[in-house]
Amino acid sequence: MTKKQQRFVEEYLIDLNATQAAIRAGYSVNTANEQGARLLANVSISKAIEKALAERSKRTGVSQDRIICELAKIAFVNAADVINMDDAMVRDDANREDTAAIASVKAKMVPTETGEIVEREVRMYDKLKALELLGKHLGMFKDKVDVNLDINLADILKQAWGQKAEDKNG
């Protein structure tokens, strides 16, 4: 692998964008899209990228499984298992899995006529967003529709031209 190709691999790991990685690696802006696609198709480059991604995943402890587990914690927690609804405090008996769904806890002193009271706010991460991300991962929601048609352009053109001829004669 050349130094420029190795640089492409390093740059690709930043944002997984082949075009931008090609530009940052020193390839022409005008041909970066094509260069990026060509470089990704190169077996030695794709193997180097796979290896680097696996090493990064191992080093950071971030994997698809871990992300799915974290999303599941948010998606399936019951707020009543985490928050005491009477005083808006995190429940003492809330387990660690459920408290992972807490985005923030705020408390502030609010003056009243009889003294100060504590006003609390417990925010949970967006349950609907977590469910949406999990659903997309599982392929439940399709943003695009794949249509495979086995057609012959020549046959379509013949049919169209034949139809015009019939219309004129008919």
PyMOL commands that set and color helices and strands:
alter all, ss='L'
color gray80, all
select helices_A, chain A and resi 3-15+18-24+32-41+43-60+64-76+79-82+96-99+127-137+153-169
alter helices_A, ss='H'
color red, helices_A
select strands_A, chain A and resi 83-84+89-90+102-112+115-124
alter strands_A, ss='S'
color yellow, strands_A
deselect
rebuild
show_as cartoon
